[in-house]
Amino acid sequence: MLKILPQVFYESPDIQKLLVDGLSCAVYKRMEQPVWQKEGYVSVHALTIVLNGLLRIENADGMYVEVPANKMVFVTKGLYTISDIVPANGYFEAVVFFFEQEVIAEFIDSVKLKATKDICKSHLVMEYSEPVKIFTESLLKIHSKHNCKEFRSVTHAKLIELLHLVSFTQPTVCFLGALSTLNNKAPRGLREFMHANFTKPLSIEDYAYLTGRSLSTFRRDFKTLFGGIAPKKWLIERRLERAYELLSKQNITVTEVVQEIGYENIPHFTKAFHAKYGIAPKQFVMQRRKLMLV
């Protein structure tokens, strides 16, 4: 199942929340079992520090990076990723920081960073420098023993501090250059994003997060762009059209189609498909096969 970060971390009992203020946060995770081909969307900018083990990340364009222990990777908002988590000596350990756009903007303003026309690298791998290490170890020592709600008021300030520490110890052309492009990056095109991702098992709330909009703004913008149709109805129509196309042209099972187009279960899909095309998907497949034999 596709995961939305950091929202899924808030729901997981296995993730230790260190700092939380909205979607800006810091979390600690330790895992003993490997995880392969884990799909996810990053709803806000993220910095992952690998303390032990290996993290592999691939984006939708096929860009692939490996992040071993004592390295960190900066991942930009709205990025679809497929990741592997590989333990070493029995466990994988990492701290992940998430930065809402206002945190990034405040930091950029504080260092008077000028915009550049360079394209921000989607997976920026960096050294885990000593100042950042001291900051992280201090955070783990102090905040892991308390309820994260007690530190909500300092979350924003601590994340700004971390950005300063990273910028001090990384080449300006890399980290600061990446941030400068984020500050002036045009909002993600809603039409382009929806056409590219309508088959993903995402909720309307997820699509709103990933396109940088509130739920109400997303619905309003969507109706404006798509001729007044509601997002949920449009998603159903597009997914069913894609299912019809797959079942018509490929030797594929109904179960495989359901997984391919982002439906949660077969009964819901069967009911919707029958309502639109007047025939159950399994009957449609049988009908198509008979025609091919004639």
N, C-alpha and C positions, 0 to 999 in steps of 0.2 A: 504494500500500500504506500502511495506517495506521501511523504512527510513535508510539512511546512515548518520551517525553522524561523524563530525560536519557539513558536507556539507549541509544537509537540513536546519540547523539553519541559514546559510548564506542567504538562499532564503526566509526565513520566516519573514514577517513584524512584527510578534508578538514577536519575539525574539530580545532583545536588545544586540547588540554586544559591548562589553567593550574593549577588546583587540583582535587584529587579525594580525597574521603573518603566512601566509600559512594555514596549518591545526592546528597550535598551536594557541590557542585562549582562551578567557573567555567570556561567554555569560550569560545573566540574563533572566530568564523567569518567568512570572506570569500568571497563568491561573485560570479562575473562574469555568470552567466546568471540570468534571472528564474525564479521558481518560482510556479506558479499553483495555487490550490485544493489546497494540501497539507494533508491531514488528520493530526491528531495528538492524543494524550492527554498531559496533563502529570501525571506521577506524583508530583511534589513541587512546592511553591510555587516560582515562578520570577520573576526580575527580568531583563528584557531591555533593554539599552541600545543604541539604534541610533546608530552612529557615522557611517554614510553610507548613503544610499538611503532606502527607505520600506518599512515593515512594515504590512500590513493583517491584522487578526485578526477573525474572526467566531466566536461560540460557538453551541452547539446551539439556544439560544433566539433566535437572530437578532441578538444584540447585536453591533454592528460598531464598531471603532475603527481609526484610522490613527495610526501612530507614525512620524513623520519623523525625520530626523537630529537629534541633540542632544535627544531625548526618550527617556524610558524607560517601560516598562509592567510592572506587577506582575500576574501571573496566578496564580490559586489552584490548588491541588492538585486532581487529579481532573477537570479541565476538558477537555472535548472542543473542539477548535478547528479551524477551516479558515483557513489563512493564505496570503497572497500576499507574495512577497519581490520587491521592485522595485529594481533597481540604479539608481544615479545616477552620471553621469560614468564609466560602465564597470564599476562594482562596488557590491556591497552589503557592509556591514561591521557587525558587532555583537558585543557581549560578553554572555553569558547566565550568570546566577548562579542556582543551584538550592539551595533550603533545605529540608532534612528538618525534620519537625515539632519535633524536640527542639531544633534551632537556634532556631526561632521562639519556642518556649516559654521557652528560656533568656533570650532577648532581652527578651521581655515581662516576665519575672520581674525582670530587672536594672533595668528602668525603672519597675517597680511599676505597670504598666499595668492599669487596671481594665477588667473586661469591660463591653461595651455590648450593647444589644439590636438595634443597627443591623445591617442586612444588608450583608455585605462585597461591594463591587462587583467583579465578576469580571475586569474589565480596567481597572485603575487607571492612567491615563496621567499621568506626572509630568515636571517639568523635570529636565534633566540638569545639576544644580547644580555649582558650581565645586569644592566639597570632594569630591563623588563623582567628578568628572572627574579630579582629582589622584590619588585612590585608584586609579581604573581604569587611568590611564596608567602609574602606578608598577607596578601588577600586571603589565601587559603588558610593560613594560621588563625587569622582573626575572625573572618566572616563565616567559616565553616562551622563554627561553634554556636552560631546565633541564627535566629530566624531572619531570613533575608528581608522581611518587611521592616525590620528595625533600621535597615540601612538604605531605605528607599531615597531618603533625602540627600544622600551622598553619592548615589549611583552616577548621576550626571557628571559630577566633579571628578570622580575616580576614572571614568571613561575618558574624559578630557585629559587627565593626567597621563593615562596610558598612551594616548595618541601622541602627546608631547615626547614621552620616553622613546616610543618607536621612531619618531621623526628624528630625534637626536642621534640615534644609533644606526640609521639606515641611509643609504645614499639618497640625497634630495631628489635626484632624477627618477628614482623608483617610487618610494612610498608617497612623498609629497606630490610628485607628479601625477600619481594615480588619483590622489584625493582631489587635486585641482580639476581633473576632468570630471569627477563625480559631481562637484559643486555646480558645474555648468552643463551637465548632461541633460539633454532634452527628456521630458517625461516619456515613458515607454508608450509607444503607439498602441492604443487600445485595440484597434481593428487588427493590426498585425499580430499582436500577442494572442488574441482570441482565436484567430484562424490557425495559428501555429500550435495552440495548446488545448483545443477544445476536446481532444480525446483523453486528456489527463484526468484522473479521478479527483477533481478539485471541486470545492463548494463555491458558491457565489462569493462568500466572505473571503475565501482564498484568492480568487481572481481579483477582488478589490485590493487586498494587501499587496499582491504581486505587481499590480499596475500602479501602485503608489497613491491609491485613492481611498477615501472613506467609503463605507457601503452605500450611503445615499448618493454620494458623488459618482460612484461607479455606475449605479443604476441609471442615474440621469444622463451621464455621458454615453452610456451604452445605447439607450433608447434614441438619443440624438444621432448617433453614428449608424445604427442599424434599423432605421425606419420605424421607430416606435415599438419594436418588439421587445418584450422583457427578456433579460439575460437567460433565465432558466428555460423559457420556451425555445429560445434560439439554440441553446446547448442541446436540448432534446432533439430538435429538428436536425441539426448538423450531425449529431452522433448516429441518429437513425439513418440518415443519408449515407454516412460512411459505412455503416453496417450493411446496408443494401448493396453498396458497391463491392464490399469484400465478399459477401455471400454470392454475388453474381459472377465474380471474375476469378475467385481463388478457391482452391480445395482446402477449405478451412471449416472447423467445427463451430457450432454456436457458442460453446464455452470460450473458445479462442477469440471470437469476435467480441464477446462481452468484455473480456480483459483488454482487448485492443482499443475499444472506444470509450473506456472509462466508466462503464456502468457498474453499480455496486453488486447486483445479483442478476441471475438469469430470469426469475419470474417477472421482475420489473421490466426488464428488457423485452421479454416475450409479449407482455401486455401492451407495451408502447409500440412495438413493431407491428403487432396485429391491428392496433387502432389506426395506424398510419397507412399500412399497405393491404389490410384486409386478409392477411394470411399469417399463420404462425411461422417463425423463422425456420423451424425444422421442416415444416411442410414446404416452405419456399425452397430449401436446399434440395429436398427430394424431387420437387418439380423441375428444378434446374438440371439435375442429374439425368432425369428421364429425357428431357429435351436434347441433352448432349449425346444421348445414345441413339436418338432417332436418325 
